């Protein structure tokens, strides 16, 4: 047995002196440079006692060293657990209690806070900052730059990504070496990436989009990355002439369209613009095409599956659709109650099956059985339809998931917090349209009898307990929440009633 993900993404470029990372300030790291650094990190992590199959959690700012730690985990057979940098200590405590990582790597500025949160565990805590400095890099600097990759097969775990439902606790989606490799191979072919490409990368790398889509595709192609710390419009506009492709969320494209420097000439040499992680409004798609002559390629993926569908590279890229199922991926629309396949054009549950589909949820066999059928189809929770030409349309999310700026936000988590605050009888959280972020969070609360909730206090309490991207843009006090005959809050009515609530 070999290490299939390492062999598939990294080994072919082990002696490559071609650029891999183009960094701000002009530094260039080759594929070989990154692999040697990854080997040092793998040795350092192994020296801390980690074994193949152990979880390694990472909550650090975007940096080339963070990518090298990812490569080290693939090499060492460690299960990589990237964590959003906005997560609070309370949120981190839940994740580490659930999956018991051997090691948590954090920014030095957060070490004291996280050490307190982890004080009753035996989890090792090391540090790594945005400049690549920290206790882990110190250990790596003294380690050998060669490492024999651990044997890992198709079904061995490569990563654990936490997602969540609208009810219940967060779920750890188990992604195998085979899952990640199959998706990288398919997307590299489908989107025509070669060693001649340079991808403009302004996405975070704690998220599947920036790591398991963007980075893995470039690794598979032996191409290069223009590696930006985040989306800064000036930096993106300055870097575009050096690039051939860009992957982003809708926010990136609306921000570019808002700048007169972003012209047809500036984008003329680009080969491909790809959008995902949130719905791309049709008007954004059309405005981008009119400005640049490029049709943005929109696709559809999930934490549990990476990519499922894509608009075509050749052929019509239709606004408001996510294209066709990827080669090797089966997609069907089913009745949410019976599971029966529906006729073409009918709206129902999207289910997918293929080598990209995850192995299940960490330590949650019952939840896995609910959402992953015995025949391999995964019940996505998204409602959609397939039109007469075969294009897939996402029409809604059964679980009321909110996607804002590419981040998944689960209303139940915010509602649970709000419901426990002074003066609040009950709450409902919905997503409302936002041309920049796709959706924004709106919270509606009903006051307890005789109470007048302090909205500023509620806002402060949310800020202290949840990551910034989950914060409601507005909290509205209402007399009551609309309910159906079964007593369930009708969030569709709330979304429609308050769809312009953030326009003021």
C-alpha positions in Angstrom: 0.0 0.0 0.0 1.1 3.5 -0.7 -0.1 6.9 0.5 -2.6 7.6 -2.3 -3.3 11.3 -1.6 0.4 12.1 -1.2 1.3 10.2 -4.3 -1.6 11.7 -6.3 -1.1 15.4 -5.3 2.5 15.8 -4.1 4.9 13.0 -5.2 4.8 13.9 -8.9 6.3 17.3 -8.1 8.7 16.2 -5.4 11.7 17.3 -7.5 10.0 20.2 -9.2 11.9 23.5 -9.2 8.9 25.2 -10.8 7.1 27.8 -8.7 4.2 26.8 -6.5 3.6 29.7 -4.2 4.1 33.4 -5.3 3.9 35.3 -2.1 3.4 39.0 -1.4 6.7 40.9 -1.6 8.0 38.7 -4.4 9.1 35.5 -2.5 8.6 32.3 -4.5 8.5 28.8 -3.1 8.8 25.9 -5.4 6.9 22.6 -5.1 10.2 21.1 -3.7 10.6 23.9 -1.2 7.1 23.2 0.2 7.5 19.4 0.3 10.8 19.7 2.2 9.1 22.1 4.7 6.2 19.7 5.0 8.6 16.9 5.8 10.1 18.9 8.6 6.6 19.6 10.0 5.7 15.9 9.7 8.8 15.0 11.6 8.0 17.6 14.3 4.4 16.4 14.7 5.5 12.8 14.8 8.1 13.7 17.5 5.2 15.1 19.6 3.8 11.6 19.6 1.2 11.7 16.9 0.5 8.5 15.0 -1.2 7.9 11.7 -5.0 8.4 12.2 -4.5 10.9 15.0 -6.3 14.2 14.5 -4.2 17.4 14.2 -6.3 20.6 14.6 -5.2 23.9 13.1 -6.6 27.4 13.9 -4.1 29.8 12.5 -4.1 32.7 10.0 -3.6 32.0 6.3 0.1 31.4 5.5 2.3 29.2 3.4 3.4 27.4 6.6 -0.3 26.5 7.2 -0.4 24.9 3.8 2.9 23.1 4.6 1.2 21.7 7.8 -1.6 20.4 5.7 0.9 18.7 3.4 2.6 17.3 6.5 -0.6 15.8 7.7 -1.2 14.1 4.4 2.4 12.8 4.4 2.2 11.6 8.0 -1.2 10.0 7.7 -2.6 12.4 10.4 -6.2 13.5 10.1 -6.3 17.2 9.3 -8.8 19.4 11.1 -8.8 23.0 9.9 -10.8 25.4 12.1 -12.2 28.8 11.2 -10.0 31.5 12.6 -13.1 33.3 13.9 -14.2 30.5 16.2 -14.3 31.4 19.9 -12.6 29.4 22.6 -16.0 28.0 23.6 -16.6 26.7 20.0 -13.1 25.3 19.9 -13.7 23.5 23.2 -16.6 21.6 21.7 -14.7 20.5 18.6 -11.7 19.2 20.5 -13.9 17.5 23.1 -15.7 15.7 20.3 -12.8 14.4 18.2 -9.9 14.5 20.8 -7.1 15.7 18.6 -3.6 14.8 19.6 -2.4 18.3 18.8 -4.0 21.8 18.4 -2.0 24.4 16.6 -3.0 28.0 17.2 -1.8 31.6 16.8 0.5 32.6 19.6 -1.9 35.4 20.5 -4.6 32.9 21.4 -2.4 30.4 23.2 -3.3 31.5 26.7 -7.0 31.6 26.1 -7.0 28.2 24.4 -4.7 26.7 27.1 -7.3 27.6 29.7 -10.1 26.1 27.6 -8.1 22.9 27.2 -6.8 22.8 30.8 -8.7 19.6 31.6 -7.5 17.7 28.5 -4.2 16.2 27.5 -4.2 17.8 24.1 -0.8 19.2 23.1 -0.9 22.9 22.2 1.7 24.5 19.8 1.7 27.8 18.0 2.2 29.2 14.4 1.6 32.8 13.4 0.8 34.4 10.1 4.5 35.0 9.4 5.3 31.3 10.0 6.8 31.8 13.4 5.9 29.9 16.6 6.7 26.9 18.7 5.8 24.4 16.0 8.0 26.1 13.4 10.8 26.1 15.9 10.5 22.3 16.3 10.3 21.9 12.5 13.4 24.0 11.9 15.4 21.4 13.8 13.8 18.4 12.1 15.0 16.5 9.0 13.7 17.5 5.6 12.9 14.0 4.5 10.0 11.9 5.8 8.7 8.5 4.6 5.0 8.9 3.9 2.7 6.8 6.0 0.8 4.1 4.2 -2.7 5.3 3.5 -5.4 3.8 1.3 -8.6 5.1 -0.4 -10.7 4.6 2.7 -8.3 6.0 5.3 -9.3 9.4 6.8 -7.5 12.4 5.5 -9.6 15.2 7.0 -12.3 16.0 9.5 -14.4 19.1 8.7 -17.1 20.2 11.2 -20.4 21.2 9.7 -23.8 21.5 11.5 -27.5 21.0 11.1 -30.2 23.4 12.1 -30.8 21.1 15.1 -28.5 19.1 17.3 -24.8 19.4 17.8 -22.1 20.1 15.2 -21.1 17.1 13.0 -17.6 16.1 12.0 -17.6 15.1 8.3 -15.1 12.4 7.7 -13.3 12.8 4.3 -11.0 10.0 3.1 -7.9 10.1 1.0 -9.9 8.7 -1.9 -12.6 11.4 -1.5 -10.1 14.3 -1.8 -8.0 12.7 -4.6 -11.0 11.8 -6.8 -12.4 15.3 -6.6 -9.0 16.9 -7.4 -8.5 14.7 -10.4 -12.0 15.3 -11.8 -11.9 19.1 -11.4 -8.4 19.4 -12.8 -9.5 17.7 -16.0 -12.9 19.4 -16.1 -11.6 22.9 -15.6 -8.5 22.3 -17.8 -5.9 23.2 -15.3 -2.3 22.5 -16.4 1.2 23.3 -15.2 1.0 26.6 -17.1 -1.7 28.0 -14.8 -1.4 30.5 -12.0 -4.4 30.7 -9.7 -5.3 33.9 -7.8 -6.0 32.5 -4.3 -7.6 35.0 -1.9 -9.8 32.4 -0.1 -9.3 31.2 3.4 -7.7 27.8 3.8 -9.7 26.6 6.8 -12.6 26.0 4.4 -13.0 23.3 1.8 -13.2 25.8 -1.1 -9.8 27.3 -0.5 -8.0 24.1 0.6 -9.6 21.0 -0.9 -10.8 22.6 -4.1 -8.4 25.4 -5.0 -5.2 24.1 -3.5 -5.6 20.4 -4.3 -6.4 21.2 -8.0 -3.3 23.3 -8.3 -1.2 20.6 -6.7 -2.7 17.9 -9.0 -1.9 20.1 -12.1 1.6 21.0 -10.9 0.5 24.7 -11.3 1.2 27.8 -9.3 -0.7 29.9 -6.8 -0.7 33.7 -6.4 -1.1 33.4 -2.6 -2.9 36.3 -1.0 -3.6 36.5 2.7 -7.2 37.4 2.0 -9.4 39.4 -0.4 -8.0 42.9 -0.7 -9.4 44.6 -3.8 -6.2 46.5 -4.5 -4.0 43.5 -4.1 -6.3 41.4 -6.3 -6.4 44.0 -9.1 -2.6 44.3 -8.9 -2.1 40.5 -9.1 -4.7 39.7 -11.8 -2.3 40.4 -14.8 0.0 37.6 -13.4 -2.7 35.0 -13.2 -4.7 32.8 -15.5 -7.6 31.8 -13.2 -9.4 32.8 -10.1 -11.6 31.0 -7.6 -13.8 33.0 -5.3 -17.1 33.6 -3.6 -19.7 35.9 -5.0 -18.5 38.7 -2.6 -15.2 38.8 -4.5 -16.9 39.4 -7.8 -19.3 42.1 -6.5 -16.4 43.9 -4.9 -14.4 43.8 -8.2 -17.4 45.1 -10.2 -17.6 48.0 -7.8 -14.1 49.2 -8.8 -13.7 51.1 -12.1 -10.1 49.7 -12.4 -11.6 46.3 -13.0 -11.9 46.5 -16.8 -12.2 44.2 -19.8 -8.5 44.8 -20.5 -7.5 43.9 -17.0 -9.3 40.5 -17.3 -8.6 39.9 -21.0 -5.7 37.4 -20.4 -7.6 35.4 -17.8 -8.7 31.9 -18.7 -11.3 31.2 -16.1 -13.3 32.7 -13.2 -15.0 30.3 -10.8 -17.6 31.1 -8.1 -19.0 28.9 -5.3 -19.7 28.5 -1.6 -22.8 30.8 -1.9 -25.4 31.6 -4.5 -24.2 33.9 -7.3 -27.0 36.4 -8.1 -28.0 36.4 -11.8 -27.5 40.1 -12.0 -23.9 39.7 -10.8 -23.3 37.0 -13.4 -24.7 39.3 -16.2 -22.9 42.4 -15.0 -19.6 40.5 -14.8 -20.1 39.2 -18.4 -20.9 42.6 -19.7 -17.9 44.2 -18.0 -15.3 41.6 -18.8 -16.6 39.3 -21.5 -16.1 36.3 -19.2 -18.9 34.1 -18.0 -18.3 33.1 -14.4 -18.4 29.3 -13.9 -20.6 28.5 -11.0 -20.5 25.1 -9.3 -22.0 23.3 -6.3 -20.4 21.5 -3.4 -20.8 20.6 0.2 -18.5 20.0 3.2 -19.5 16.3 3.0 -18.8 15.9 -0.7 -16.5 18.6 -2.0 -17.7 19.4 -5.5 -20.8 17.7 -7.0 -21.7 19.7 -10.1 -20.2 22.4 -12.4 -21.3 24.5 -15.2 -19.4 23.5 -18.4 -16.0 24.7 -19.3 -17.1 24.6 -22.9 -20.8 25.4 -23.5 -23.3 27.6 -21.9 -22.7 28.7 -18.3 -26.2 29.5 -17.1 -26.9 32.1 -14.4 -28.9 30.7 -11.6 -27.8 27.2 -12.2 -24.9 25.1 -10.9 -24.5 23.1 -14.1 -24.3 19.3 -14.4 -23.2 16.5 -12.2 -19.5 15.9 -12.3 -18.2 12.9 -14.2 -18.5 9.9 -11.9 -21.0 11.6 -9.7 -24.7 10.5 -9.7 -27.3 13.1 -8.9 -31.0 12.7 -8.5 -34.0 14.7 -7.2 -36.1 12.8 -4.7 -39.3 13.2 -2.7 -38.1 14.4 0.7 -40.7 12.1 2.5 -40.5 8.9 0.5 -37.1 9.1 -1.1 -38.6 8.2 -4.5 -36.9 9.7 -7.5 -39.0 12.5 -9.0 -39.6 13.3 -12.7 -37.4 15.8 -14.5 -38.3 19.4 -13.6 -39.9 18.6 -10.3 -38.5 20.2 -7.1 -37.3 17.9 -4.5 -34.3 16.8 -2.4 -30.9 16.7 -4.1 -29.1 13.4 -3.5 -25.6 12.6 -4.7 -23.4 9.5 -4.9 -19.8 9.1 -6.0 -16.2 8.7 -5.0 -16.4 12.3 -3.6 -19.0 11.4 -0.9 -17.7 11.3 2.6 -17.5 8.3 4.9 -20.0 9.6 7.5 -20.1 11.7 10.6 -17.5 11.3 13.4 -18.9 9.2 16.2 -22.5 9.7 15.0 -23.6 6.4 13.4 -27.3 7.2 13.7 -26.9 10.6 12.0 -24.8 9.0 9.3 -27.5 6.4 8.7 -30.1 9.2 8.4 -28.3 11.1 5.7 -26.2 8.5 3.9 -28.3 5.8 2.3 -27.2 2.1 2.1 -26.8 2.5 -1.7 -24.3 5.3 -1.3 -26.6 8.3 -2.0 -26.1 11.3 0.4 -29.2 13.3 1.2 -27.8 16.8 0.9 -30.6 18.8 2.6 -30.7 21.1 -0.4 -33.9 21.4 -2.6 -33.4 21.6 -6.3 -34.6 20.6 -9.7 -33.1 19.6 -13.0 -34.3 21.5 -16.1 -35.1 20.1 -19.6 -31.4 20.6 -20.6 -30.1 18.9 -17.6 -28.9 22.0 -15.6 -29.2 21.7 -11.9 -31.0 24.5 -10.0 -30.7 25.0 -6.3 -34.1 26.4 -5.1 -33.9 26.2 -1.4 -32.3 24.7 1.7 -34.6 22.4 3.6 -32.6 23.0 6.8 -32.7 26.8 6.6 -28.9 26.9 6.3 -27.7 30.5 5.8 -24.6 31.0 3.5 -23.0 34.4 3.9 -19.8 35.3 2.1 -19.2 31.6 1.6 -19.5 30.7 5.3 -22.2 28.3 6.5 -24.3 29.6 9.3 -26.8 27.5 11.2 -29.8 29.4 12.7 -30.4 27.0 15.5 -27.0 27.8 17.1 -27.8 31.6 17.2 -31.4 31.0 18.3 -30.3 28.8 21.2 -28.1 31.6 22.4 -30.7 34.3 22.0 -33.4 32.3 23.7 -31.3 32.1 26.8 -30.7 35.8 27.1 -32.7 38.2 29.5 -36.1 39.3 28.3 -36.2 36.9 25.3 -39.2 34.5 25.0 -38.2 33.0 21.7 -36.3 33.8 18.5 -36.1 32.9 14.8 -33.0 33.5 12.7 -33.2 33.7 8.9 -31.1 34.6 5.9 -32.1 37.6 3.9 -30.7 38.6 0.4 -27.5 40.6 0.3 -25.9 41.3 -3.1 -22.4 41.4 -1.7 -22.5 38.3 0.7 -25.3 36.3 -0.9 -27.2 36.4 2.4 -27.0 38.1 5.7 -28.3 37.1 9.1 -31.5 38.6 10.5 -32.7 37.7 14.0 -36.3 38.2 15.1 -37.1 38.0 18.8 -40.3 37.9 20.8 -40.1 39.5 24.3 -41.3 37.9 27.5 -44.4 39.5 29.0 -43.6 42.7 30.6 -40.0 42.8 29.3 -38.3 45.2 26.9 -35.1 43.4 25.7 -32.0 45.5 25.4 -31.0 44.9 21.7 -27.5 46.3 22.3 -27.0 43.9 25.2 -28.2 41.0 23.0 -25.8 42.0 20.3 -22.9 42.2 22.7 -23.8 38.7 24.1 -23.8 37.2 20.6 -20.5 38.9 19.8 -18.9 37.4 22.9 -20.0 33.9 22.1 -20.0 33.4 18.4 -17.7 34.0 15.5 -18.2 37.4 13.8 -19.6 35.9 10.5 -22.5 34.5 12.6 -23.6 37.8 14.1 -27.0 39.0 13.0 -26.8 42.2 11.0 -29.9 43.3 12.7 -32.1 42.1 15.7 -35.8 43.0 15.3 -38.3 42.7 18.2 -41.7 41.4 17.0 -45.0 40.6 18.7 -45.1 37.0 17.6 -43.7 34.5 15.1 -45.8 33.1 12.3 -46.6 29.4 12.8 -48.4 26.7 10.9 -51.2 24.5 12.3 -48.6 22.2 13.8 -47.0 25.1 15.7 -43.8 25.2 13.6 -42.4 28.7 12.9 -42.9 29.5 9.2 -39.5 30.8 8.2 -40.5 31.2 4.6 -42.9 33.9 5.7 -40.3 35.6 7.7 -37.8 35.6 4.8 -40.4 37.1 2.5 -41.7 39.7 5.0 -38.2 40.9 6.0 -36.3 40.4 2.7 -35.6 44.2 2.6 -35.1 44.7 6.4 -31.4 45.4 5.9 -31.8 47.9 3.1 -32.6 50.8 5.3 
